[in-house]
Amino acid sequence: MEHSFPKLVCQSIRYATPKEKAQLQAELEAHIDDHTEALLAAGYDADHACQQAEEAMGDPEEVSKALNAAFPRRWWILSRLAALALVAAVLVLALSLPSPVDRIHAYYQAKYDPMAWDWHKEGLPEMVPLDLKYDLPGGNTLVIYAAGLTEAPEGYQGYTAYLRAVSYTSGPFQYSEGPAQYLTFTWAAETPLYLMPMGDSRGCRYQALYQLNNLPAGTDPVAHLDYNGTHLTIPIPLPWEEVIP
Amino acid sequence: MKKSPYPQRKKALLWGSLALVCFLAVLALTFLESAPCFTLEQAMGKAETQNAAQETRLLDSQTLDNTTFYLTGNEDVLMVIPFYGNPLVRLKKLGNDISCFDRSPNSPAQAQQPSRLWGASMSLKDTAHDRVVACVLGTTQLPEAASVTVAAALASLDSTGEEAAPAPLWIGATQVIDGPDGYDYFWLWTVLPPTDNAHHYIYSLTLFDQAGKPITTLDPEEFSWSIQGERTIS
C-alpha cells in the first residue's frame, strides 16, 4: 500500500542522492506496512489501521529534520569530491600503466625469448639461434642470439650476414645505454668496422640488428665490444651450411 | 563496530581510500620507472649500470648553484654525476644527465704507451641564466705533470663554410691530482656565454711540470667530436 508519510519525509531531505531517498522511502514504507499488519491482526479495520500506523510515525517535519541531520552537506560534498578523485586517479593509473607494462614485457622477452622480437624488416633470411652470452659490469648482459645468411643484394659482393644481439640490465626498471649497439666487426680488415645497427631501446634492454655486407664465402666475422673498459672478442659462427651446399 | 550515523561518510571514505590507493600505485610506478636516487651511492650505482662500467670511486666534487657535480672514476672511465640539491628535481632527473667518458686505450698501440694525456669536455646549457656551464676534465700518466691550463675559444664557420679564426673566451689553470687508479686527473669548471648553431666551443690543454715548463699540449683538433681527445706521449 502507498503511504504519503514516506514521500513527504524524503522530499524534504536535501543532501541525499535519489537512490538514497528511494531506499529511505522503501524503509519507511516497510515500517508502516509492518505496523499496519500488526494493527489489522489486532482487529483494526484496514483504513483505520493504515491511518494509525502513519500517525504513529510522528510529525513528518520532525522526522525529516532528524534525517537531514544524518545527511549533512559536508559528507555530501566530500563523497562527491572523493568520487571525482577516484575517477581522476583511475584515469591517471590507466595512462601510467602502458609504459611499465611494456618495459616488463620487453625485459622478459629479451631475457628469455629474444627471437620473439619482430623487426618488421623484409628480406631477412632464416635466423639460426646462437648462444653467445656475456656478463658485463653494472649488472648488464650482452647476448648475440641469432645469425642468418643470404646472398648479397645488388650492389654488394659475396654474402650478407644478419646478426641479432640484445643487451639487458639486471631488472626491468634499470636503465642502460645499451652496449649491444656498440659492437664492431672484423673479418677481412684489421680495423674493426662500426656498423650502425637497426636498434630498439626500452631503457632496460636494447635490441640490435646488424647487417654485415660483402662477406666472402665461408668467412666467420669477429664481433668486438670495446666499451667503458670492457673488451670482448667474439667469433661468430655463421650458418654457412645453410647457403653453401 | 559502531555504525556511522552518516551514510554518506562510508561512501566518501571508501571512494577516497580507493583514489588514494590508485594515486599510490601511480606514484610507485613512477618511482620504479624513473628510479630516483636519494644518496650519492645510489647515483653512482645507477651511473655504473647505465654505462656498463665497473665500480667507480668518488674522486672530487664541485657545487654550482644548487647542483653538486661528482667526479667518479675507475681505471677505464670517468663519470660526472650531477646531484641536485632540490629533492623534487632529483625525483625527475639523474640518468640522462650523467656523462661517462671512456678513457681506456682504444688500440693496442695506445695501450702500450703508458704516458698519455687524455681530455674531455662537456657543456651544460643553463637556460635559466642564459649561460653555458662547461667542464674540461682529463687524465695523464706523465709522472712530472703538475698543473694544466685549459683555454676555451669560440669557433664559427664563415659564410663560405670555412672555419673562422676562433675567438678566445677563457683560460683557466688547475693542479693535476694524484689518482687512486694509476693515473693523475684534473677537472676545471667555468661559465661561458651561450652559443648558437653557427658557433661552438673549442678547447686546448697544456700540461706543465713542477717548474712551470710546458710538457705537452692537446689541441682542439685532437678533441674528437669536440668532446674527447688524447695525445700519446712517447
Boltz contact constraints between the chains, C-beta under 6 A:
constraints:
  - contact:
      token1: [A, 70]
      token2: [B, 5]
      max_distance: 6.0
  - contact:
      token1: [A, 75]
      token2: [B, 6]
      max_distance: 6.0
  - contact:
      token1: [A, 75]
      token2: [B, 8]
      max_distance: 6.0
  - contact:
      token1: [A, 75]
      token2: [B, 9]
      max_distance: 6.0
  - contact:
      token1: [A, 75]
      token2: [B, 12]
      max_distance: 6.0
  - contact:
      token1: [A, 76]
      token2: [B, 8]
      max_distance: 6.0
  - contact:
      token1: [A, 78]
      token2: [B, 12]
      max_distance: 6.0
  - contact:
      token1: [A, 79]
      token2: [B, 8]
      max_distance: 6.0
  - contact:
      token1: [A, 79]
      token2: [B, 11]
      max_distance: 6.0
  - contact:
      token1: [A, 79]
      token2: [B, 12]
      max_distance: 6.0
  - contact:
      token1: [A, 82]
      token2: [B, 12]
      max_distance: 6.0
  - contact:
      token1: [A, 82]
      token2: [B, 15]
      max_distance: 6.0
  - contact:
      token1: [A, 82]
      token2: [B, 16]
      max_distance: 6.0
  - contact:
      token1: [A, 83]
      token2: [B, 15]
      max_distance: 6.0
  - contact:
      token1: [A, 85]
      token2: [B, 19]
      max_distance: 6.0
  - contact:
      token1: [A, 86]
      token2: [B, 15]
      max_distance: 6.0
  - contact:
      token1: [A, 86]
      token2: [B, 18]
      max_distance: 6.0
  - contact:
      token1: [A, 86]
      token2: [B, 19]
      max_distance: 6.0
  - contact:
      token1: [A, 89]
      token2: [B, 19]
      max_distance: 6.0
  - contact:
      token1: [A, 89]
      token2: [B, 22]
      max_distance: 6.0
  - contact:
      token1: [A, 89]
      token2: [B, 23]
      max_distance: 6.0
  - contact:
      token1: [A, 90]
      token2: [B, 22]
      max_distance: 6.0
  - contact:
      token1: [A, 92]
      token2: [B, 26]
      max_distance: 6.0
  - contact:
      token1: [A, 93]
      token2: [B, 22]
      max_distance: 6.0
  - contact:
      token1: [A, 93]
      token2: [B, 25]
      max_distance: 6.0
  - contact:
      token1: [A, 93]
      token2: [B, 26]
      max_distance: 6.0
  - contact:
      token1: [A, 96]
      token2: [B, 26]
      max_distance: 6.0
  - contact:
      token1: [A, 96]
      token2: [B, 29]
      max_distance: 6.0
  - contact:
      token1: [A, 100]
      token2: [B, 29]
      max_distance: 6.0
  - contact:
      token1: [A, 100]
      token2: [B, 33]
      max_distance: 6.0
  - contact:
      token1: [A, 136]
      token2: [B, 52]
      max_distance: 6.0
  - contact:
      token1: [A, 137]
      token2: [B, 52]
      max_distance: 6.0
  - contact:
      token1: [A, 137]
      token2: [B, 53]
      max_distance: 6.0
  - contact:
      token1: [A, 137]
      token2: [B, 54]
      max_distance: 6.0
  - contact:
      token1: [A, 138]
      token2: [B, 48]
      max_distance: 6.0
  - contact:
      token1: [A, 138]
      token2: [B, 49]
      max_distance: 6.0
  - contact:
      token1: [A, 138]
      token2: [B, 52]
      max_distance: 6.0
  - contact:
      token1: [A, 138]
      token2: [B, 53]
      max_distance: 6.0
  - contact:
      token1: [A, 139]
      token2: [B, 49]
      max_distance: 6.0
  - contact:
      token1: [A, 140]
      token2: [B, 52]
      max_distance: 6.0
  - contact:
      token1: [A, 169]
      token2: [B, 49]
      max_distance: 6.0
  - contact:
      token1: [A, 173]
      token2: [B, 32]
      max_distance: 6.0
  - contact:
      token1: [A, 173]
      token2: [B, 35]
      max_distance: 6.0
  - contact:
      token1: [A, 174]
      token2: [B, 49]
      max_distance: 6.0
  - contact:
      token1: [A, 175]
      token2: [B, 50]
      max_distance: 6.0
  - contact:
      token1: [A, 175]
      token2: [B, 95]
      max_distance: 6.0
  - contact:
      token1: [A, 176]
      token2: [B, 50]
      max_distance: 6.0
  - contact:
      token1: [A, 179]
      token2: [B, 52]
      max_distance: 6.0
  - contact:
      token1: [A, 228]
      token2: [B, 51]
      max_distance: 6.0
  - contact:
      token1: [A, 228]
      token2: [B, 52]
      max_distance: 6.0
  - contact:
      token1: [A, 228]
      token2: [B, 53]
      max_distance: 6.0
  - contact:
      token1: [A, 228]
      token2: [B, 76]
      max_distance: 6.0
  - contact:
      token1: [A, 228]
      token2: [B, 77]
      max_distance: 6.0
  - contact:
      token1: [A, 228]
      token2: [B, 102]
      max_distance: 6.0
  - contact:
      token1: [A, 229]
      token2: [B, 54]
      max_distance: 6.0
  - contact:
      token1: [A, 229]
      token2: [B, 76]
      max_distance: 6.0
  - contact:
      token1: [A, 229]
      token2: [B, 77]
      max_distance: 6.0
  - contact:
      token1: [A, 229]
      token2: [B, 104]
      max_distance: 6.0
